[in-house]
């Protein structure tokens, strides 16, 4: 049997501690990289775009979602390396059913910035519902945008998707029984097939807050990640996981089991309802940031890429709740003590 000298033993232990340190660092980095923040601009008192980018960087927020290819924001993002979701707004969907118009849109808003801005996803429409007039435009626009991305040889870097909400589900509980409604099925199935063919994720806006306010029989602590779990034998510890896994179950039922979900919005307002308090919102955001470093019961391999909604309170949005989702006040002061890394 080989023997180890004291020096060999020390070298071995040093190597093991080094490897352990790398594993811990890798885990921390992957957790940090799972969090982004949505940057809406529906306010008349918000900081300048360059101030906003600096606020992202100073808080170690490495991902952003914007709701249109706003040129001032794209200019400010140059060289920041912040990963970006950029939306095709609803009023542009019909025009992008023309391949030439889609090519022009991609050239103007993506290709011309792609050497300096770290685009990750293009969201072709946000929360378009099957009964909306724009519903028939979404998939053709996605296909045309994808073709333009392919022509620019950016398909390995930028993925084309759309953002849905959980109202497309007919049944969401228990999560394994999640299924899209009959009305949504014809809309989402070809989209899911397109995503699977192109290796793109489905973007989903997931809000335990709205599920709770629509059904007050749900335990508030279950919605805030503070519960010991449901008492009905499903094994779910929080509402976020239940909502997300219901979407995964629904995707399985339309033959898209390998499509990954990116949570493109999730948040909790601080005013506008009895449940919308600073304390509840801060609790939700803190627990969500910690939680998405792992996975869900159905998809335990984490982290869950998640974008918090939203960076600022926006005083030109409709409704008291909608105006108070911000992590920061317009004067750039944090509303909660959060660590994004």
C-alpha positions in Angstrom: 0.0 0.0 0.0 1.3 3.5 -0.9 2.1 5.9 1.9 1.7 9.6 1.9 4.3 12.0 3.3 3.2 15.0 5.4 4.0 17.2 2.4 1.8 15.0 0.1 -1.0 15.2 2.6 -0.8 19.0 2.8 -0.8 19.3 -1.0 -3.8 16.9 -1.3 -5.8 18.9 1.4 -4.8 22.2 -0.2 -6.1 20.9 -3.6 -9.3 19.7 -2.1 -10.0 23.0 -0.3 -9.3 24.8 -3.6 -11.7 22.6 -5.5 -14.3 23.1 -2.8 -13.9 26.8 -3.0 -14.4 26.7 -6.8 -17.6 24.8 -6.3 -18.9 27.3 -3.8 -18.0 30.2 -6.0 -19.6 28.5 -9.0 -22.8 28.0 -7.1 -22.8 31.6 -5.9 -22.2 32.9 -9.5 -24.9 30.7 -10.9 -27.3 32.0 -8.3 -26.4 35.6 -9.0 -26.8 35.1 -12.7 -30.3 33.8 -12.3 -31.7 37.2 -11.3 -32.7 40.1 -13.6 -34.9 43.1 -13.1 -37.5 44.5 -15.6 -37.0 48.2 -16.5 -40.3 49.9 -17.3 -40.4 53.6 -18.2 -44.0 54.6 -17.6 -43.2 57.4 -15.2 -42.5 61.1 -15.6 -40.0 61.2 -12.7 -37.6 58.4 -13.5 -33.7 58.6 -13.7 -31.9 59.0 -17.0 -31.0 55.8 -18.8 -27.3 56.1 -18.0 -28.2 56.6 -14.3 -30.4 53.4 -14.5 -27.6 51.4 -16.0 -25.2 52.5 -13.3 -27.8 51.6 -10.7 -28.0 48.1 -12.2 -24.2 47.7 -12.1 -23.8 49.1 -8.6 -26.3 46.6 -7.3 -24.8 43.7 -9.3 -27.9 43.2 -11.3 -26.7 41.4 -14.4 -29.9 41.0 -16.4 -32.6 43.4 -17.7 -35.8 43.3 -19.5 -37.1 46.3 -21.5 -40.5 46.5 -23.2 -39.5 48.1 -26.4 -36.2 48.6 -28.3 -35.8 52.1 -26.8 -32.8 53.7 -28.5 -31.7 55.7 -25.5 -31.7 52.6 -23.3 -29.8 50.6 -25.9 -27.2 53.3 -26.2 -26.8 53.4 -22.4 -26.4 49.6 -22.3 -23.4 49.6 -24.6 -20.4 48.0 -23.0 -22.3 47.2 -19.8 -22.5 43.4 -20.6 -25.9 43.3 -18.9 -27.9 40.5 -20.5 -31.0 41.8 -22.1 -34.6 40.7 -23.0 -36.1 43.2 -25.5 -39.7 43.1 -26.4 -41.5 43.6 -29.7 -44.4 45.8 -28.5 -48.0 44.7 -29.2 -48.5 47.5 -31.8 -45.6 46.2 -33.9 -46.7 42.6 -34.2 -48.8 43.0 -37.3 -46.1 44.8 -39.2 -43.6 42.1 -38.4 -45.7 39.6 -40.3 -44.0 41.1 -43.3 -40.6 39.4 -43.6 -39.0 42.6 -44.9 -40.3 44.7 -42.1 -39.1 42.0 -39.6 -35.6 42.1 -41.2 -35.5 45.9 -40.9 -36.6 45.8 -37.3 -33.9 43.3 -36.4 -31.3 45.2 -38.3 -32.2 48.5 -36.7 -32.8 47.4 -33.1 -30.6 44.3 -32.7 -27.9 43.9 -35.3 -26.7 47.5 -35.2 -26.2 47.2 -31.4 -25.2 43.5 -31.1 -21.4 44.1 -30.9 -21.9 46.3 -27.8 -25.2 45.2 -26.2 -25.6 41.7 -24.7 -29.0 40.6 -26.2 -30.3 37.3 -24.8 -33.9 37.0 -25.7 -36.4 38.8 -28.0 -39.9 38.6 -26.6 -42.3 38.8 -29.5 -45.4 40.1 -27.7 -46.1 40.2 -24.0 -49.2 38.6 -22.5 -51.1 38.2 -25.7 -54.2 36.2 -25.2 -55.9 33.9 -27.7 -58.9 36.2 -28.0 -56.8 39.3 -28.7 -56.7 40.8 -32.2 -52.9 40.4 -32.2 -52.9 36.7 -31.4 -52.8 35.6 -35.0 -49.7 37.8 -35.6 -47.5 36.4 -32.8 -46.2 33.2 -34.4 -45.6 34.6 -37.9 -43.8 37.5 -36.3 -41.7 35.1 -34.3 -40.8 33.1 -37.4 -39.8 36.2 -39.3 -37.7 37.6 -36.5 -36.0 34.2 -36.1 -35.2 34.2 -39.9 -33.7 37.7 -39.6 -31.6 36.6 -36.5 -30.5 33.5 -38.5 -29.5 35.7 -41.5 -27.4 37.8 -39.1 -25.7 34.6 -37.7 -26.9 35.5 -34.2 -29.1 32.4 -33.6 -26.5 30.9 -31.3 -26.6 34.0 -29.1 -30.1 35.4 -29.2 -33.3 33.3 -28.7 -36.7 34.3 -30.0 -39.7 33.7 -27.8 -42.9 35.3 -26.5 -44.1 36.1 -22.9 -47.3 34.5 -21.6 -49.1 34.7 -18.3 -50.7 32.0 -16.3 -54.3 32.9 -17.4 -53.7 30.6 -20.4 -54.0 27.6 -18.1 -57.4 26.0 -17.7 -56.3 24.0 -14.6 -53.3 24.7 -12.5 -53.7 22.7 -9.4 -52.5 20.2 -8.5 -49.5 21.3 -10.6 -49.1 17.9 -12.3 -52.6 18.4 -13.7 -51.7 21.8 -15.3 -53.2 22.1 -18.8 -53.8 24.9 -21.2 -57.4 25.9 -21.8 -59.2 24.8 -25.0 -59.1 28.4 -26.2 -55.4 28.8 -25.5 -54.4 25.3 -26.9 -54.6 26.3 -30.5 -52.6 29.4 -29.9 -49.8 28.1 -27.7 -49.2 24.6 -29.2 -47.6 25.8 -32.5 -45.6 28.4 -30.5 -44.4 25.7 -28.1 -43.4 23.6 -31.2 -41.5 26.6 -32.6 -39.6 27.1 -29.4 -38.7 23.4 -29.2 -37.4 23.4 -32.8 -35.2 26.4 -32.1 -34.0 25.5 -28.6 -35.7 28.6 -27.2 -37.3 29.0 -23.8 -40.9 30.1 -23.1 -41.0 33.3 -21.2 -43.7 33.4 -18.5 -44.9 36.1 -16.2 -45.6 34.3 -12.9 -47.3 36.2 -10.0 -48.3 34.5 -6.8 -49.5 38.0 -5.7 -52.3 38.0 -8.3 -53.2 34.3 -7.7 -53.6 35.2 -4.0 -55.6 38.3 -4.5 -57.9 36.4 -6.9 -58.4 33.6 -4.3 -58.1 34.7 -0.7 -58.5 31.1 0.5 -54.8 30.7 -0.5 -52.6 31.0 2.6 -50.7 34.3 2.3 -47.6 32.8 3.8 -47.7 30.1 1.1 -47.6 32.9 -1.5 -44.7 34.6 0.3 -42.5 31.4 0.6 -43.0 31.4 4.4 -45.3 28.3 4.6 -44.4 24.8 5.6 -46.3 23.8 2.4 -49.7 22.8 1.4 -51.8 20.3 3.4 -53.3 18.4 0.5 -50.5 16.0 -0.1 -49.0 17.6 -3.2 -45.7 18.4 -1.4 -45.5 22.0 -2.7 -43.9 24.4 -0.3 -44.9 27.6 -2.1 -47.2 29.0 -4.7 -44.5 30.1 -7.1 -43.3 26.6 -7.6 -46.9 25.4 -8.0 -47.6 28.0 -10.7 -44.4 27.3 -12.6 -44.8 23.5 -12.5 -48.4 23.8 -13.7 -47.0 25.5 -16.8 -44.4 22.8 -17.2 -47.1 20.2 -17.0 -49.2 22.0 -19.6 -46.2 22.2 -21.9 -45.8 18.4 -21.6 -49.4 18.0 -22.6 -48.7 19.8 -25.9 -45.7 17.7 -26.6 -43.1 20.3 -25.6 -41.6 18.6 -22.5 -38.1 19.9 -23.2 -39.0 23.6 -23.5 -37.5 25.5 -20.6 -39.4 28.3 -18.9 -37.7 31.6 -18.1 -39.7 33.7 -15.5 -39.8 37.0 -17.4 -41.7 38.8 -14.6 -42.5 38.2 -11.0 -43.2 40.7 -8.3 -45.3 42.1 -5.4 -46.6 45.6 -5.0 -46.1 47.7 -1.9 -49.4 49.7 -2.1 -52.9 49.3 -3.6 -54.4 46.4 -1.7 -54.5 45.0 1.9 -51.9 42.4 0.9 -49.8 45.0 -0.9 -47.5 46.2 1.9 -43.9 47.1 2.0 -43.3 44.3 4.5 -45.0 41.7 2.3 -43.3 42.9 -0.9 -39.9 42.9 0.7 -40.5 39.4 2.1 -41.5 38.2 -1.3 -38.6 39.6 -3.2 -36.0 38.4 -0.6 -37.4 34.9 -0.6 -37.8 34.8 -4.3 -34.2 35.8 -4.9 -33.0 33.0 -2.5 -35.5 30.4 -3.9 -34.7 30.6 -7.6 -31.1 29.6 -6.9 -32.6 26.1 -6.8 -35.3 24.5 -8.9 -39.0 23.3 -8.5 -40.3 19.8 -7.6 -40.9 19.1 -11.3 -37.6 20.7 -12.5 -35.2 20.4 -9.6 -32.2 21.4 -11.6 -31.7 25.1 -11.0 -31.2 28.0 -11.0 -34.5 29.4 -12.3 -33.8 32.4 -14.5 -36.1 35.0 -13.1 -36.7 38.7 -13.8 -38.1 40.8 -10.9 -40.8 43.2 -11.7 -39.8 46.0 -11.6 -36.9 48.4 -11.2 -39.0 51.5 -10.3 -42.4 52.6 -9.1 -44.0 54.0 -12.3 -46.5 56.8 -11.7 -48.1 56.7 -15.2 -49.3 53.1 -15.0 -53.0 52.4 -14.5 -54.0 51.5 -10.9 -52.5 51.9 -7.5 -51.1 48.4 -7.4 -49.4 48.7 -10.8 -47.7 51.9 -9.8 -46.0 50.4 -6.8 -44.1 47.3 -8.0 -40.7 49.0 -7.9 -37.6 47.8 -6.1 -36.4 51.4 -6.1 -38.1 54.7 -5.8 -37.7 57.1 -8.7 -35.0 58.9 -6.7 -33.0 55.7 -6.9 -33.4 54.9 -3.2 -34.0 51.2 -2.5 -37.4 50.3 -1.0 -36.1 47.0 0.4 -32.9 45.6 1.7 -32.1 43.1 -1.1 -29.0 41.4 -2.3 -29.0 40.4 -5.9 -25.9 38.2 -5.8 
